[in-house]
Amino acid sequence: MNTLKVEGMMCQGCVNRVIEALKEIDVTAEVSLENKTVSFNGDDAIVKKVASEIEDLGFEVVE
């Protein structure tokens, strides 16, 4: 499982936006507002695509 740390998620609405955006690219993710993480299965190409989708929403993916 891959886990990305995401800065800028402040509320459940943010979590829902991330989940819906990832559903559009056929990725099922577990999003934690408390830990500010997004966890999902996939290869390196999927990781890059997920990171790009999250950043397109205005959040910052941090290492």
Backbone bond lengths (Angstrom), bond angles and torsions (degrees), N, CA, C in turn:
res aa  C-N    CA-C-N  psi(-1)  N-CA   C-N-CA  omega(-1)  CA-C   N-CA-C  phi
1 M - - - 1.452 - - 1.523 108.85 -
2 N 1.313 116.19 139.32 1.459 123.10 177.78 1.527 108.62 -98.83
3 T 1.321 116.34 142.93 1.459 120.82 176.80 1.522 108.72 -132.63
4 L 1.323 114.88 127.36 1.458 121.29 176.54 1.521 108.88 -110.76
5 K 1.317 116.62 139.00 1.465 122.60 174.50 1.529 106.82 -88.45
6 V 1.324 116.19 130.09 1.465 120.78 -174.73 1.527 109.70 -124.83
7 E 1.317 116.16 123.08 1.460 121.51 176.76 1.529 109.04 -95.20
8 G 1.325 115.13 143.81 1.462 120.15 174.56 1.520 114.52 106.89
9 M 1.330 118.19 -10.05 1.460 119.79 176.72 1.528 107.73 -76.85
10 M 1.336 116.75 118.31 1.454 120.61 -173.90 1.532 114.11 -114.39
11 C 1.345 117.44 -17.72 1.459 119.22 -173.72 1.527 110.71 -152.71
12 Q 1.315 115.36 174.87 1.466 120.07 179.19 1.523 111.13 -63.01
13 G 1.320 117.82 -29.94 1.463 121.25 176.51 1.522 111.16 -61.06
14 C 1.326 116.70 -39.61 1.468 121.56 177.17 1.529 109.67 -62.53
15 V 1.320 115.98 -45.35 1.459 121.09 179.27 1.524 110.10 -59.18
16 N 1.332 115.94 -45.65 1.468 119.94 -179.68 1.523 112.02 -62.80
17 R 1.335 117.51 -38.52 1.471 120.94 177.87 1.522 111.00 -61.93
18 V 1.339 116.63 -42.70 1.465 120.73 178.93 1.527 110.21 -64.30
19 I 1.316 116.85 -47.46 1.471 120.67 -179.04 1.520 110.47 -59.15
20 E 1.328 117.52 -46.65 1.470 120.91 -178.44 1.528 111.43 -65.03
21 A 1.327 117.58 -41.29 1.471 120.54 179.44 1.524 110.69 -62.78
22 L 1.327 116.91 -39.74 1.461 119.93 -179.01 1.522 111.49 -73.26
23 K 1.325 117.77 -31.56 1.472 120.59 175.51 1.529 110.24 -60.27
24 E 1.341 116.35 -35.86 1.463 121.04 -179.59 1.521 112.27 -64.30
25 I 1.335 118.01 -22.73 1.467 120.80 176.72 1.532 110.76 -107.90
26 D 1.347 115.26 20.02 1.467 122.70 176.11 1.526 113.93 61.45
27 V 1.329 116.29 39.05 1.459 121.12 175.05 1.520 108.06 -117.98
28 T 1.315 116.21 124.15 1.453 121.65 174.71 1.519 107.78 -94.72
29 A 1.321 115.65 123.17 1.463 119.84 -175.05 1.515 111.46 -126.67
30 E 1.317 114.31 153.43 1.455 122.30 171.68 1.529 105.47 -103.71
31 V 1.324 116.34 117.44 1.465 121.01 -176.00 1.527 108.85 -111.55
32 S 1.324 116.14 125.20 1.463 121.53 -179.90 1.519 109.54 -111.13
33 L 1.326 115.25 114.61 1.458 120.08 176.17 1.534 109.89 -68.94
34 E 1.318 116.43 -40.82 1.462 121.80 -178.49 1.533 111.68 -60.57
35 N 1.345 116.10 -45.51 1.466 120.43 -178.32 1.522 112.95 -92.28
36 K 1.334 115.98 -8.78 1.465 122.48 -176.61 1.529 111.30 55.08
37 T 1.352 114.42 49.90 1.458 120.17 -180.00 1.520 111.03 -129.37
38 V 1.328 113.94 156.38 1.460 122.99 173.62 1.525 106.30 -127.12
39 S 1.333 116.75 120.00 1.462 121.81 -178.53 1.519 109.76 -116.85
40 F 1.340 115.76 139.39 1.463 120.78 -175.30 1.523 108.85 -163.66
41 N 1.314 116.10 165.15 1.462 121.93 176.40 1.520 109.52 -99.15
42 G 1.334 116.30 145.01 1.456 120.56 176.48 1.519 111.83 157.30
43 D 1.319 114.23 166.57 1.470 120.50 179.76 1.534 110.32 -85.36
44 D 1.330 115.85 -174.45 1.467 120.73 -177.46 1.526 112.69 -59.61
45 A 1.326 117.15 -36.35 1.468 120.36 179.20 1.526 110.27 -64.77
46 I 1.320 116.88 -39.72 1.463 120.93 178.32 1.522 109.97 -67.02
47 V 1.320 117.59 -39.94 1.471 121.28 178.78 1.528 109.53 -58.48
48 K 1.314 117.11 -46.33 1.470 121.10 179.89 1.517 111.15 -63.98
49 K 1.327 116.92 -40.81 1.467 121.42 180.00 1.533 110.49 -65.61
50 V 1.325 116.78 -43.41 1.468 121.14 178.65 1.529 110.07 -62.88
51 A 1.324 116.97 -45.99 1.468 120.87 179.43 1.523 110.30 -59.15
52 S 1.316 117.01 -42.14 1.461 121.71 179.35 1.526 111.38 -63.67
53 E 1.317 116.96 -43.68 1.472 121.42 178.93 1.528 110.57 -61.77
54 I 1.319 116.66 -44.00 1.467 120.91 -179.27 1.529 110.13 -63.84
55 E 1.330 116.93 -43.26 1.461 120.44 179.69 1.524 111.69 -67.95
56 D 1.329 117.17 -32.35 1.470 120.71 175.96 1.525 111.66 -63.12
57 L 1.336 116.84 -24.57 1.461 121.24 177.65 1.530 112.14 -80.89
58 G 1.331 116.21 -8.01 1.461 120.47 178.92 1.515 115.03 101.45
59 F 1.329 116.50 6.61 1.461 120.73 177.24 1.523 109.22 -95.79
60 E 1.323 116.54 164.73 1.459 120.99 -179.55 1.533 109.68 -113.61
61 V 1.319 115.38 124.45 1.457 120.74 174.82 1.517 107.26 -88.69
62 V 1.336 116.48 123.29 1.466 121.31 -178.22 1.513 109.87 -116.36
63 E 1.320 116.53 151.11 1.471 121.80 -178.96 1.510 110.97 -79.48
